[in-house]
Amino acid sequence: MLMATTATVQGREIVEYKGLVFGEVVSGVNIFKDMFSGIRDVIGGRSGAYEGEIEEARDKALNEMAKRAEKMGANAIIGIDVDYEVLGKENGMLMVSVSGTAVVVR
């Protein structure tokens, strides 16, 4: 599945618009990741645990969206937007939401 954040795909012609597609993933962050990220906050540096969680959630959301577009008969998704939110009582959940337009290109 060809995916782009742009409204067109260079060198390809959009021959059919199939409609909007979405992918969503809500992921919990466990206590060990929270503990180690807290240590990182104190001593500085990047939190690899959170970065990995974000990357995995984003990949799952994009894959979910691609599967939905494929079911619609699309071979590409254009205009992709990625959004991140924290949810839950103590912001312990991460939601990644992606959207785009499913199209057929040639």
C-alpha positions in Angstrom: 0.0 0.0 0.0 1.4 3.3 -1.1 1.0 5.9 1.7 1.6 9.7 1.5 1.0 12.8 3.6 0.6 14.8 0.4 -2.6 15.2 -1.6 -1.0 13.7 -4.7 1.6 11.1 -5.5 4.4 12.3 -7.8 4.4 10.3 -11.0 1.1 8.6 -10.3 -2.4 9.5 -11.5 -5.3 9.3 -9.1 -8.0 7.5 -11.0 -10.6 6.9 -8.3 -11.3 8.2 -4.8 -12.6 5.4 -2.5 -13.2 7.5 0.7 -11.9 8.3 4.1 -10.0 5.6 6.1 -8.9 5.6 9.7 -6.7 3.5 12.0 -6.7 3.8 15.8 -4.7 2.2 18.5 -5.0 2.7 22.3 -2.0 1.4 24.2 -1.3 1.2 27.9 2.1 2.1 29.3 3.3 -0.2 32.1 4.8 0.7 35.5 8.4 -0.3 34.6 8.4 2.1 31.6 7.0 4.8 33.8 9.6 4.2 36.4 12.5 4.3 34.0 11.2 7.3 32.1 10.9 9.1 35.5 14.6 8.4 36.1 15.4 9.8 32.6 13.4 12.9 33.4 15.6 13.5 36.5 19.0 12.8 34.8 18.1 14.0 31.3 18.1 12.1 28.0 15.5 10.4 25.9 13.0 7.9 27.1 13.6 4.9 24.8 10.7 3.0 26.4 8.1 5.7 25.5 9.7 6.2 22.0 9.3 2.5 21.3 5.7 2.5 22.5 4.8 5.5 20.3 6.5 3.9 17.3 4.8 0.6 17.8 1.4 2.2 18.2 1.8 4.4 15.2 2.9 1.4 13.0 -0.2 -0.6 14.2 -2.5 2.3 13.4 -1.0 2.8 9.9 -1.3 -1.0 9.2 -4.9 -1.0 10.4 -5.7 1.9 8.1 -3.9 0.2 5.2 -6.0 -3.0 5.7 -9.2 -0.9 5.7 -8.2 0.9 2.5 -7.3 -2.4 0.8 -10.8 -3.8 1.7 -12.2 -0.7 -0.1 -10.3 -1.6 -3.3 -7.6 1.2 -2.9 -4.0 0.8 -3.6 -2.9 4.0 -2.0 -3.7 6.4 0.8 -3.1 10.2 0.5 -3.4 13.1 2.8 -2.4 11.1 5.9 -2.6 12.8 9.2 -1.3 11.3 12.5 -2.5 12.4 15.9 -1.4 11.5 19.4 -3.4 11.8 22.6 -2.9 10.7 26.2 -5.9 9.2 27.9 -6.9 7.7 31.2 -7.2 8.7 34.9 -3.5 9.4 35.2 -2.6 9.7 31.5 -1.5 6.1 31.4 -2.9 5.4 27.9 -1.6 6.5 24.6 -3.9 6.8 21.6 -2.6 7.1 18.1 -5.2 8.0 15.4 -4.4 8.1 11.7 -6.6 9.2 8.8 -6.3 9.6 5.1 -8.1 9.3 1.8 -8.1 5.9 0.1 -7.5 6.1 -3.6 -6.6 4.1 -6.7 -3.5 5.3 -8.5 -1.8 4.1 -11.7 
